[in-house]
Amino acid sequence: MFPSVSLAQEIGLAVLLVAALVWVIGLGHMLWDSRFHQPEPGAFEGLPAIPAQRGVASHPMESVELTEAEQQAFAGLIRTIALH
C-alpha cells in the first residue's frame, strides 16, 4: 500500500479501521433503536446510583473500635494530609 509502511503496520491499520467501523455501526444501531423503541413506563426502574447510607445501628462487622494509639496515629495522619 505505502512504500514506507511495513506489512505489520498495514495489517494493524486495517484492523484498527475495521474495529472503528464496527464501533460506529454499533453506536448508530444503538442510537437508532433507542430513538424509535422507547421502553414501556415502569418496565425497568433501575437501581439508585448511590445506595442509601445505613443509620447508626449498622452491622457490627462494619465498624471497629480503635485503641488510643490508633486514634492518635489516625489524627496525626489527618493533620499530615491537611498540611499538604
N, CA, C and O atoms as a CHARMM CRD file, in Angstrom:
* protein
*
  336
    1    1 MET  N      0.82900  -1.16600   0.00000 PROA 1      0.00000
    2    1 MET  CA     0.00000   0.00000   0.00000 PROA 1      0.00000
    3    1 MET  C      0.88600   1.24700   0.00000 PROA 1      0.00000
    4    1 MET  O      0.92600   1.97200  -0.99400 PROA 1      0.00000
    5    2 PHE  N      1.59600   1.50500   1.09800 PROA 2      0.00000
    6    2 PHE  CA     2.54200   2.61100   1.16300 PROA 2      0.00000
    7    2 PHE  C      3.94300   2.02900   1.17700 PROA 2      0.00000
    8    2 PHE  O      4.17500   1.04400   1.87700 PROA 2      0.00000
    9    3 PRO  N      4.87900   2.58800   0.44100 PROA 3      0.00000
   10    3 PRO  CA     6.22700   2.01200   0.40000 PROA 3      0.00000
   11    3 PRO  C      6.97700   2.15900   1.72000 PROA 3      0.00000
   12    3 PRO  O      7.86200   1.35100   2.00100 PROA 3      0.00000
   13    4 SER  N      6.65800   3.15700   2.54000 PROA 4      0.00000
   14    4 SER  CA     7.40500   3.36700   3.78200 PROA 4      0.00000
   15    4 SER  C      6.76200   2.70000   4.99100 PROA 4      0.00000
   16    4 SER  O      7.25300   2.85200   6.10900 PROA 4      0.00000
   17    5 VAL  N      5.67100   1.96200   4.78700 PROA 5      0.00000
   18    5 VAL  CA     4.96100   1.32000   5.88600 PROA 5      0.00000
   19    5 VAL  C      5.14300  -0.18000   5.76400 PROA 5      0.00000
   20    5 VAL  O      4.97000  -0.75600   4.69000 PROA 5      0.00000
   21    6 SER  N      5.50000  -0.81800   6.90000 PROA 6      0.00000
   22    6 SER  CA     5.72100  -2.26600   6.87400 PROA 6      0.00000
   23    6 SER  C      4.38800  -3.00900   6.76900 PROA 6      0.00000
   24    6 SER  O      3.31900  -2.43000   6.96500 PROA 6      0.00000
   25    7 LEU  N      4.47700  -4.28400   6.46200 PROA 7      0.00000
   26    7 LEU  CA     3.28300  -5.12100   6.33400 PROA 7      0.00000
   27    7 LEU  C      2.54700  -5.20600   7.67300 PROA 7      0.00000
   28    7 LEU  O      1.31800  -5.16200   7.70800 PROA 7      0.00000
   29    8 ALA  N      3.29000  -5.32700   8.76600 PROA 8      0.00000
   30    8 ALA  CA     2.65500  -5.40800  10.08400 PROA 8      0.00000
   31    8 ALA  C      1.88800  -4.13000  10.39800 PROA 8      0.00000
   32    8 ALA  O      0.80600  -4.18500  10.98200 PROA 8      0.00000
   33    9 GLN  N      2.43500  -2.98500  10.02000 PROA 9      0.00000
   34    9 GLN  CA     1.73700  -1.72500  10.25400 PROA 9      0.00000
   35    9 GLN  C      0.49700  -1.61300   9.39100 PROA 9      0.00000
   36    9 GLN  O     -0.52000  -1.08900   9.84500 PROA 9      0.00000
   37   10 GLU  N      0.55500  -2.09200   8.16200 PROA 10     0.00000
   38   10 GLU  CA    -0.62300  -2.08100   7.29400 PROA 10     0.00000
   39   10 GLU  C     -1.72400  -2.96100   7.86400 PROA 10     0.00000
   40   10 GLU  O     -2.89600  -2.58600   7.85100 PROA 10     0.00000
   41   11 ILE  N     -1.34500  -4.13200   8.36700 PROA 11     0.00000
   42   11 ILE  CA    -2.33300  -5.03900   8.96300 PROA 11     0.00000
   43   11 ILE  C     -2.93500  -4.39700  10.21100 PROA 11     0.00000
   44   11 ILE  O     -4.14700  -4.45300  10.41900 PROA 11     0.00000
   45   12 GLY  N     -2.08700  -3.78900  11.03700 PROA 12     0.00000
   46   12 GLY  CA    -2.58500  -3.11900  12.24300 PROA 12     0.00000
   47   12 GLY  C     -3.53500  -1.98700  11.91600 PROA 12     0.00000
   48   12 GLY  O     -4.55100  -1.80500  12.58700 PROA 12     0.00000
   49   13 LEU  N     -3.20200  -1.21800  10.87500 PROA 13     0.00000
   50   13 LEU  CA    -4.06800  -0.12900  10.46200 PROA 13     0.00000
   51   13 LEU  C     -5.40600  -0.65300   9.94100 PROA 13     0.00000
   52   13 LEU  O     -6.45500  -0.07300  10.21900 PROA 13     0.00000
   53   14 ALA  N     -5.36500  -1.74300   9.19100 PROA 14     0.00000
   54   14 ALA  CA    -6.60200  -2.33000   8.67000 PROA 14     0.00000
   55   14 ALA  C     -7.48000  -2.83600   9.81700 PROA 14     0.00000
   56   14 ALA  O     -8.69500  -2.63600   9.80700 PROA 14     0.00000
   57   15 VAL  N     -6.85900  -3.49400  10.80900 PROA 15     0.00000
   58   15 VAL  CA    -7.62700  -3.99300  11.96100 PROA 15     0.00000
   59   15 VAL  C     -8.22200  -2.83000  12.74000 PROA 15     0.00000
   60   15 VAL  O     -9.37200  -2.89500  13.17300 PROA 15     0.00000
   61   16 LEU  N     -7.44600  -1.76800  12.91900 PROA 16     0.00000
   62   16 LEU  CA    -7.93600  -0.59700  13.63500 PROA 16     0.00000
   63   16 LEU  C     -9.10700   0.05200  12.90300 PROA 16     0.00000
   64   16 LEU  O    -10.08700   0.44800  13.53300 PROA 16     0.00000
   65   17 LEU  N     -9.01500   0.16400  11.59400 PROA 17     0.00000
   66   17 LEU  CA   -10.09900   0.75900  10.82700 PROA 17     0.00000
   67   17 LEU  C    -11.36100  -0.09700  10.86000 PROA 17     0.00000
   68   17 LEU  O    -12.46900   0.43200  10.94700 PROA 17     0.00000
   69   18 VAL  N    -11.19800  -1.40600  10.79100 PROA 18     0.00000
   70   18 VAL  CA   -12.36500  -2.29500  10.87200 PROA 18     0.00000
   71   18 VAL  C    -13.01300  -2.20000  12.25100 PROA 18     0.00000
   72   18 VAL  O    -14.23800  -2.16600  12.35900 PROA 18     0.00000
   73   19 ALA  N    -12.19600  -2.15600  13.30500 PROA 19     0.00000
   74   19 ALA  CA   -12.74600  -2.03300  14.66400 PROA 19     0.00000
   75   19 ALA  C    -13.48800  -0.71100  14.82300 PROA 19     0.00000
   76   19 ALA  O    -14.56000  -0.67300  15.42600 PROA 19     0.00000
   77   20 ALA  N    -12.93100   0.36900  14.29000 PROA 20     0.00000
   78   20 ALA  CA   -13.59700   1.66900  14.37300 PROA 20     0.00000
   79   20 ALA  C    -14.91200   1.64500  13.59800 PROA 20     0.00000
   80   20 ALA  O    -15.90700   2.20300  14.06100 PROA 20     0.00000
   81   21 LEU  N    -14.93200   1.01900  12.44700 PROA 21     0.00000
   82   21 LEU  CA   -16.14800   0.92500  11.65300 PROA 21     0.00000
   83   21 LEU  C    -17.22100   0.11500  12.38300 PROA 21     0.00000
   84   21 LEU  O    -18.38900   0.50300  12.40100 PROA 21     0.00000
   85   22 VAL  N    -16.82900  -0.99400  12.97800 PROA 22     0.00000
   86   22 VAL  CA   -17.78200  -1.81700  13.74000 PROA 22     0.00000
   87   22 VAL  C    -18.32600  -1.02400  14.91900 PROA 22     0.00000
   88   22 VAL  O    -19.51700  -1.10100  15.22000 PROA 22     0.00000
   89   23 TRP  N    -17.46200  -0.25800  15.59100 PROA 23     0.00000
   90   23 TRP  CA   -17.89400   0.54400  16.73400 PROA 23     0.00000
   91   23 TRP  C    -18.89900   1.60800  16.29100 PROA 23     0.00000
   92   23 TRP  O    -19.92600   1.79500  16.94400 PROA 23     0.00000
   93   24 VAL  N    -18.61900   2.29800  15.20500 PROA 24     0.00000
   94   24 VAL  CA   -19.51800   3.34500  14.71100 PROA 24     0.00000
   95   24 VAL  C    -20.85500   2.75000  14.29400 PROA 24     0.00000
   96   24 VAL  O    -21.90600   3.32400  14.57800 PROA 24     0.00000
   97   25 ILE  N    -20.82300   1.61400  13.62900 PROA 25     0.00000
   98   25 ILE  CA   -22.08100   0.95700  13.22500 PROA 25     0.00000
   99   25 ILE  C    -22.87300   0.52500  14.45100 PROA 25     0.00000
  100   25 ILE  O    -24.09000   0.70700  14.50000 PROA 25     0.00000
  101   26 GLY  N    -22.19300  -0.04500  15.44000 PROA 26     0.00000
  102   26 GLY  CA   -22.88000  -0.45600  16.67000 PROA 26     0.00000
  103   26 GLY  C    -23.46500   0.72100  17.42100 PROA 26     0.00000
  104   26 GLY  O    -24.57700   0.63600  17.94200 PROA 26     0.00000
  105   27 LEU  N    -22.72600   1.82100  17.48100 PROA 27     0.00000
  106   27 LEU  CA   -23.23400   3.01900  18.14700 PROA 27     0.00000
  107   27 LEU  C    -24.44700   3.57400  17.40100 PROA 27     0.00000
  108   27 LEU  O    -25.43900   3.95700  18.02200 PROA 27     0.00000
  109   28 GLY  N    -24.37000   3.61600  16.09800 PROA 28     0.00000
  110   28 GLY  CA   -25.50300   4.09300  15.31400 PROA 28     0.00000
  111   28 GLY  C    -26.72100   3.21600  15.48800 PROA 28     0.00000
  112   28 GLY  O    -27.84100   3.71700  15.59600 PROA 28     0.00000
  113   29 HSD  N    -26.51500   1.90800  15.51700 PROA 29     0.00000
  114   29 HSD  CA   -27.61700   0.97400  15.71500 PROA 29     0.00000
  115   29 HSD  C    -28.24400   1.17800  17.08900 PROA 29     0.00000
  116   29 HSD  O    -29.46800   1.17200  17.22700 PROA 29     0.00000
  117   30 MET  N    -27.40600   1.35600  18.09900 PROA 30     0.00000
  118   30 MET  CA   -27.91300   1.55200  19.45700 PROA 30     0.00000
  119   30 MET  C    -28.70500   2.85500  19.55000 PROA 30     0.00000
  120   30 MET  O    -29.77200   2.88500  20.16200 PROA 30     0.00000
  121   31 LEU  N    -28.19500   3.92800  18.95100 PROA 31     0.00000
  122   31 LEU  CA   -28.92200   5.19400  18.98400 PROA 31     0.00000
  123   31 LEU  C    -30.21100   5.12600  18.17500 PROA 31     0.00000
  124   31 LEU  O    -31.22200   5.70400  18.57400 PROA 31     0.00000
  125   32 TRP  N    -30.18600   4.43300  17.05700 PROA 32     0.00000
  126   32 TRP  CA   -31.38500   4.27800  16.22600 PROA 32     0.00000
  127   32 TRP  C    -32.46200   3.52500  16.99000 PROA 32     0.00000
  128   32 TRP  O    -33.63200   3.90700  16.96300 PROA 32     0.00000
  129   33 ASP  N    -32.06300   2.44600  17.67500 PROA 33     0.00000
  130   33 ASP  CA   -33.03500   1.67100  18.44900 PROA 33     0.00000
  131   33 ASP  C    -33.61300   2.47400  19.60800 PROA 33     0.00000
  132   33 ASP  O    -34.80800   2.39100  19.88800 PROA 33     0.00000
  133   34 SER  N    -32.77300   3.24500  20.27700 PROA 34     0.00000
  134   34 SER  CA   -33.27400   3.99900  21.42500 PROA 34     0.00000
  135   34 SER  C    -34.18100   5.14200  20.98100 PROA 34     0.00000
  136   34 SER  O    -35.02300   5.60000  21.75300 PROA 34     0.00000
  137   35 ARG  N    -34.01600   5.60300  19.74900 PROA 35     0.00000
  138   35 ARG  CA   -34.84300   6.70400  19.26500 PROA 35     0.00000
  139   35 ARG  C    -36.25700   6.24100  18.93500 PROA 35     0.00000
  140   35 ARG  O    -37.22100   6.96200  19.19300 PROA 35     0.00000
  141   36 PHE  N    -36.38600   5.06800  18.37900 PROA 36     0.00000
  142   36 PHE  CA   -37.68500   4.59500  17.91700 PROA 36     0.00000
  143   36 PHE  C    -38.33800   3.56600  18.82600 PROA 36     0.00000
  144   36 PHE  O    -39.52800   3.28600  18.67600 PROA 36     0.00000
  145   37 HSD  N    -37.61300   3.01300  19.73800 PROA 37     0.00000
  146   37 HSD  CA   -38.16700   1.98900  20.62600 PROA 37     0.00000
  147   37 HSD  C    -38.05000   2.45200  22.06400 PROA 37     0.00000
  148   37 HSD  O    -37.11900   2.06700  22.77100 PROA 37     0.00000
  149   38 GLN  N    -38.98600   3.27100  22.49700 PROA 38     0.00000
  150   38 GLN  CA   -38.98900   3.74800  23.87400 PROA 38     0.00000
  151   38 GLN  C    -39.50600   2.63100  24.77900 PROA 38     0.00000
  152   38 GLN  O    -40.46900   1.94600  24.43300 PROA 38     0.00000
  153   39 PRO  N    -38.86600   2.44500  25.94200 PROA 39     0.00000
  154   39 PRO  CA   -39.34900   1.40200  26.85500 PROA 39     0.00000
  155   39 PRO  C    -40.70800   1.78000  27.43600 PROA 39     0.00000
  156   39 PRO  O    -41.07000   2.95400  27.51800 PROA 39     0.00000
  157   40 GLU  N    -41.44000   0.75800  27.83100 PROA 40     0.00000
  158   40 GLU  CA   -42.74300   0.98800  28.43700 PROA 40     0.00000
  159   40 GLU  C    -42.55300   1.64100  29.80300 PROA 40     0.00000
  160   40 GLU  O    -41.58200   1.34400  30.50000 PROA 40     0.00000
  161   41 PRO  N    -43.46100   2.51800  30.18800 PROA 41     0.00000
  162   41 PRO  CA   -43.33700   3.15100  31.51100 PROA 41     0.00000
  163   41 PRO  C    -43.38100   2.10400  32.62100 PROA 41     0.00000
  164   41 PRO  O    -44.25700   1.23900  32.63400 PROA 41     0.00000
  165   42 GLY  N    -42.44900   2.18900  33.53200 PROA 42     0.00000
  166   42 GLY  CA   -42.40300   1.25900  34.65500 PROA 42     0.00000
  167   42 GLY  C    -41.80700  -0.08600  34.31800 PROA 42     0.00000
  168   42 GLY  O    -41.80600  -0.97700  35.16800 PROA 42     0.00000
  169   43 ALA  N    -41.29200  -0.27400  33.09500 PROA 43     0.00000
  170   43 ALA  CA   -40.73800  -1.57700  32.72700 PROA 43     0.00000
  171   43 ALA  C    -39.45700  -1.86500  33.49600 PROA 43     0.00000
  172   43 ALA  O    -39.21900  -3.00100  33.90500 PROA 43     0.00000
  173   44 PHE  N    -38.63400  -0.84300  33.69300 PROA 44     0.00000
  174   44 PHE  CA   -37.39000  -1.02700  34.43000 PROA 44     0.00000
  175   44 PHE  C    -37.09100   0.26200  35.17400 PROA 44     0.00000
  176   44 PHE  O    -36.78700   1.29100  34.57200 PROA 44     0.00000
  177   45 GLU  N    -37.18300   0.18600  36.46600 PROA 45     0.00000
  178   45 GLU  CA   -36.92400   1.37300  37.27100 PROA 45     0.00000
  179   45 GLU  C    -35.43500   1.54500  37.54000 PROA 45     0.00000
  180   45 GLU  O    -34.96600   2.67100  37.70800 PROA 45     0.00000
  181   46 GLY  N    -34.68900   0.45400  37.58400 PROA 46     0.00000
  182   46 GLY  CA   -33.25500   0.54100  37.81800 PROA 46     0.00000
  183   46 GLY  C    -32.92300   0.72700  39.29400 PROA 46     0.00000
  184   46 GLY  O    -33.80300   0.87800  40.14100 PROA 46     0.00000
  185   47 LEU  N    -31.64300   0.70900  39.56300 PROA 47     0.00000
  186   47 LEU  CA   -31.16100   0.89600  40.91800 PROA 47     0.00000
  187   47 LEU  C    -30.72200   2.34200  41.09700 PROA 47     0.00000
  188   47 LEU  O    -30.34300   2.99600  40.12500 PROA 47     0.00000
  189   48 PRO  N    -30.76800   2.84400  42.30600 PROA 48     0.00000
  190   48 PRO  CA   -30.25400   4.18900  42.52300 PROA 48     0.00000
  191   48 PRO  C    -28.74800   4.20600  42.28300 PROA 48     0.00000
  192   48 PRO  O    -28.06900   3.20100  42.49400 PROA 48     0.00000
  193   49 ALA  N    -28.24200   5.32300  41.85100 PROA 49     0.00000
  194   49 ALA  CA   -26.82000   5.42500  41.53400 PROA 49     0.00000
  195   49 ALA  C    -25.96300   5.20100  42.77500 PROA 49     0.00000
  196   49 ALA  O    -24.94300   4.51500  42.70700 PROA 49     0.00000
  197   50 ILE  N    -26.36300   5.76500  43.88900 PROA 50     0.00000
  198   50 ILE  CA   -25.62600   5.60100  45.14100 PROA 50     0.00000
  199   50 ILE  C    -26.60000   5.05100  46.16800 PROA 50     0.00000
  200   50 ILE  O    -27.62400   5.67500  46.44800 PROA 50     0.00000
  201   51 PRO  N    -26.29400   3.89800  46.72900 PROA 51     0.00000
  202   51 PRO  CA   -27.22000   3.34100  47.71200 PROA 51     0.00000
  203   51 PRO  C    -27.28900   4.22100  48.96400 PROA 51     0.00000
  204   51 PRO  O    -26.33100   4.91400  49.30500 PROA 51     0.00000
  205   52 ALA  N    -28.41100   4.18000  49.62200 PROA 52     0.00000
  206   52 ALA  CA   -28.59700   4.98100  50.82400 PROA 52     0.00000
  207   52 ALA  C    -27.66800   4.49100  51.92700 PROA 52     0.00000
  208   52 ALA  O    -27.39400   3.29600  52.04300 PROA 52     0.00000
  209   53 GLN  N    -27.19000   5.43100  52.73000 PROA 53     0.00000
  210   53 GLN  CA   -26.33100   5.05700  53.84000 PROA 53     0.00000
  211   53 GLN  C    -27.16200   4.45600  54.94700 PROA 53     0.00000
  212   53 GLN  O    -28.33800   4.77500  55.12300 PROA 53     0.00000
  213   54 ARG  N    -26.52500   3.58900  55.67600 PROA 54     0.00000
  214   54 ARG  CA   -27.22100   2.97000  56.79700 PROA 54     0.00000
  215   54 ARG  C    -27.18700   3.90900  57.98500 PROA 54     0.00000
  216   54 ARG  O    -26.33400   4.79100  58.08500 PROA 54     0.00000
  217   55 GLY  N    -28.11400   3.70400  58.86000 PROA 55     0.00000
  218   55 GLY  CA   -28.18900   4.54200  60.05300 PROA 55     0.00000
  219   55 GLY  C    -27.12000   4.17600  61.07100 PROA 55     0.00000
  220   55 GLY  O    -26.17200   3.45000  60.77400 PROA 55     0.00000
  221   56 VAL  N    -27.29800   4.69400  62.26500 PROA 56     0.00000
  222   56 VAL  CA   -26.32900   4.45600  63.33300 PROA 56     0.00000
  223   56 VAL  C    -26.28800   2.97900  63.70700 PROA 56     0.00000
  224   56 VAL  O    -25.22600   2.45600  64.04300 PROA 56     0.00000
  225   57 ALA  N    -27.41600   2.31400  63.65200 PROA 57     0.00000
  226   57 ALA  CA   -27.48700   0.89800  64.03700 PROA 57     0.00000
  227   57 ALA  C    -27.07800   0.03000  62.85100 PROA 57     0.00000
  228   57 ALA  O    -27.91200  -0.64700  62.25000 PROA 57     0.00000
  229   58 SER  N    -25.79400   0.05500  62.52200 PROA 58     0.00000
  230   58 SER  CA   -25.31700  -0.75200  61.40000 PROA 58     0.00000
  231   58 SER  C    -24.83600  -2.10400  61.91000 PROA 58     0.00000
  232   58 SER  O    -24.83900  -2.38000  63.10900 PROA 58     0.00000
  233   59 HSD  N    -24.43700  -2.90900  60.98800 PROA 59     0.00000
  234   59 HSD  CA   -23.94300  -4.24200  61.31200 PROA 59     0.00000
  235   59 HSD  C    -22.64400  -4.11800  62.10700 PROA 59     0.00000
  236   59 HSD  O    -21.82000  -3.25800  61.79700 PROA 59     0.00000
  237   60 PRO  N    -22.44300  -4.96300  63.13100 PROA 60     0.00000
  238   60 PRO  CA   -21.23100  -4.84000  63.94500 PROA 60     0.00000
  239   60 PRO  C    -19.93300  -5.08800  63.17000 PROA 60     0.00000
  240   60 PRO  O    -18.87100  -4.62800  63.59000 PROA 60     0.00000
  241   61 MET  N    -20.00300  -5.79900  62.06100 PROA 61     0.00000
  242   61 MET  CA   -18.79400  -6.06100  61.28000 PROA 61     0.00000
  243   61 MET  C    -18.36600  -4.83000  60.47700 PROA 61     0.00000
  244   61 MET  O    -17.27400  -4.82400  59.90900 PROA 61     0.00000
  245   62 GLU  N    -19.19500  -3.79600  60.41700 PROA 62     0.00000
  246   62 GLU  CA   -18.88000  -2.61800  59.62800 PROA 62     0.00000
  247   62 GLU  C    -18.18700  -1.53400  60.42500 PROA 62     0.00000
  248   62 GLU  O    -17.88200  -0.47500  59.87800 PROA 62     0.00000
  249   63 SER  N    -17.93600  -1.76200  61.67300 PROA 63     0.00000
  250   63 SER  CA   -17.23700  -0.77400  62.49200 PROA 63     0.00000
  251   63 SER  C    -16.29100  -1.49500  63.44700 PROA 63     0.00000
  252   63 SER  O    -16.52500  -2.63600  63.84600 PROA 63     0.00000
  253   64 VAL  N    -15.22800  -0.79900  63.79600 PROA 64     0.00000
  254   64 VAL  CA   -14.25200  -1.34500  64.74900 PROA 64     0.00000
  255   64 VAL  C    -13.92600  -0.26800  65.77200 PROA 64     0.00000
  256   64 VAL  O    -14.01900   0.92700  65.49000 PROA 64     0.00000
  257   65 GLU  N    -13.55400  -0.70100  66.93300 PROA 65     0.00000
  258   65 GLU  CA   -13.11000   0.21400  67.97200 PROA 65     0.00000
  259   65 GLU  C    -11.60500   0.36800  67.84900 PROA 65     0.00000
  260   65 GLU  O    -10.88000  -0.62400  67.77500 PROA 65     0.00000
  261   66 LEU  N    -11.13100   1.61300  67.82600 PROA 66     0.00000
  262   66 LEU  CA    -9.70400   1.87500  67.73000 PROA 66     0.00000
  263   66 LEU  C     -9.12400   2.06600  69.12500 PROA 66     0.00000
  264   66 LEU  O     -9.76600   2.60700  70.02600 PROA 66     0.00000
  265   67 THR  N     -7.88900   1.60400  69.26900 PROA 67     0.00000
  266   67 THR  CA    -7.18900   1.85600  70.53200 PROA 67     0.00000
  267   67 THR  C     -6.76600   3.32100  70.55500 PROA 67     0.00000
  268   67 THR  O     -6.82600   4.01900  69.54300 PROA 67     0.00000
  269   68 GLU  N     -6.33600   3.76900  71.73500 PROA 68     0.00000
  270   68 GLU  CA    -5.90100   5.15800  71.86500 PROA 68     0.00000
  271   68 GLU  C     -4.71800   5.44500  70.94300 PROA 68     0.00000
  272   68 GLU  O     -4.65100   6.52800  70.36000 PROA 68     0.00000
  273   69 ALA  N     -3.78700   4.50900  70.79500 PROA 69     0.00000
  274   69 ALA  CA    -2.62700   4.69400  69.91500 PROA 69     0.00000
  275   69 ALA  C     -3.06700   4.77900  68.45600 PROA 69     0.00000
  276   69 ALA  O     -2.53200   5.58100  67.69100 PROA 69     0.00000
  277   70 GLU  N     -4.03700   3.95700  68.07100 PROA 70     0.00000
  278   70 GLU  CA    -4.53900   4.00800  66.70000 PROA 70     0.00000
  279   70 GLU  C     -5.25900   5.32200  66.42200 PROA 70     0.00000
  280   70 GLU  O     -5.12200   5.88900  65.33800 PROA 70     0.00000
  281   71 GLN  N     -6.02700   5.80800  67.39700 PROA 71     0.00000
  282   71 GLN  CA    -6.71300   7.09000  67.22900 PROA 71     0.00000
  283   71 GLN  C     -5.71200   8.23000  67.07200 PROA 71     0.00000
  284   71 GLN  O     -5.90600   9.12200  66.24600 PROA 71     0.00000
  285   72 GLN  N     -4.63700   8.19900  67.86700 PROA 72     0.00000
  286   72 GLN  CA    -3.61800   9.24000  67.76300 PROA 72     0.00000
  287   72 GLN  C     -2.88500   9.15800  66.42400 PROA 72     0.00000
  288   72 GLN  O     -2.58400  10.18600  65.81600 PROA 72     0.00000
  289   73 ALA  N     -2.59900   7.94400  65.96700 PROA 73     0.00000
  290   73 ALA  CA    -1.92600   7.77100  64.68000 PROA 73     0.00000
  291   73 ALA  C     -2.81300   8.27000  63.54200 PROA 73     0.00000
  292   73 ALA  O     -2.32700   8.90000  62.60300 PROA 73     0.00000
  293   74 PHE  N     -4.10500   7.99000  63.62700 PROA 74     0.00000
  294   74 PHE  CA    -5.02800   8.45000  62.60800 PROA 74     0.00000
  295   74 PHE  C     -5.12900   9.97600  62.61600 PROA 74     0.00000
  296   74 PHE  O     -5.15200  10.60500  61.55900 PROA 74     0.00000
  297   75 ALA  N     -5.18800  10.56300  63.80200 PROA 75     0.00000
  298   75 ALA  CA    -5.24800  12.02300  63.90400 PROA 75     0.00000
  299   75 ALA  C     -3.97900  12.64900  63.32500 PROA 75     0.00000
  300   75 ALA  O     -4.04500  13.67800  62.65200 PROA 75     0.00000
  301   76 GLY  N     -2.82200  12.03000  63.58700 PROA 76     0.00000
  302   76 GLY  CA    -1.57400  12.52800  63.00600 PROA 76     0.00000
  303   76 GLY  C     -1.58300  12.42700  61.49100 PROA 76     0.00000
  304   76 GLY  O     -1.10100  13.33000  60.80700 PROA 76     0.00000
  305   77 LEU  N     -2.12800  11.33500  60.95600 PROA 77     0.00000
  306   77 LEU  CA    -2.23500  11.16700  59.50800 PROA 77     0.00000
  307   77 LEU  C     -3.12000  12.25100  58.89800 PROA 77     0.00000
  308   77 LEU  O     -2.78400  12.81900  57.85900 PROA 77     0.00000
  309   78 ILE  N     -4.24400  12.53500  59.54100 PROA 78     0.00000
  310   78 ILE  CA    -5.14400  13.56000  59.04100 PROA 78     0.00000
  311   78 ILE  C     -4.47400  14.93600  59.09200 PROA 78     0.00000
  312   78 ILE  O     -4.63700  15.73300  58.16800 PROA 78     0.00000
  313   79 ARG  N     -3.72700  15.22100  60.15100 PROA 79     0.00000
  314   79 ARG  CA    -3.01500  16.50300  60.22500 PROA 79     0.00000
  315   79 ARG  C     -1.97800  16.60100  59.12300 PROA 79     0.00000
  316   79 ARG  O     -1.80000  17.66700  58.53400 PROA 79     0.00000
  317   80 THR  N     -1.28600  15.49600  58.83200 PROA 80     0.00000
  318   80 THR  CA    -0.27900  15.49800  57.77800 PROA 80     0.00000
  319   80 THR  C     -0.92900  15.75400  56.41700 PROA 80     0.00000
  320   80 THR  O     -0.40200  16.51800  55.60900 PROA 80     0.00000
  321   81 ILE  N     -2.05500  15.12300  56.16800 PROA 81     0.00000
  322   81 ILE  CA    -2.75100  15.30800  54.89200 PROA 81     0.00000
  323   81 ILE  C     -3.27800  16.73600  54.79300 PROA 81     0.00000
  324   81 ILE  O     -3.22200  17.33900  53.72200 PROA 81     0.00000
  325   82 ALA  N     -3.79100  17.28700  55.90000 PROA 82     0.00000
  326   82 ALA  CA    -4.35500  18.63000  55.87700 PROA 82     0.00000
  327   82 ALA  C     -3.29100  19.69300  55.60700 PROA 82     0.00000
  328   82 ALA  O     -3.60000  20.75200  55.06200 PROA 82     0.00000
  329   83 LEU  N     -2.05200  19.42200  55.98200 PROA 83     0.00000
  330   83 LEU  CA    -0.97700  20.39000  55.76100 PROA 83     0.00000
  331   83 LEU  C     -0.56000  20.45400  54.30900 PROA 83     0.00000
  332   83 LEU  O      0.00600  21.45900  53.87700 PROA 83     0.00000
  333   84 HSD  N     -0.82000  19.42300  53.55400 PROA 84     0.00000
  334   84 HSD  CA    -0.38300  19.40400  52.14700 PROA 84     0.00000
  335   84 HSD  C     -1.42900  19.87600  51.25100 PROA 84     0.00000
  336   84 HSD  O     -1.22700  19.92400  50.03800 PROA 84     0.00000
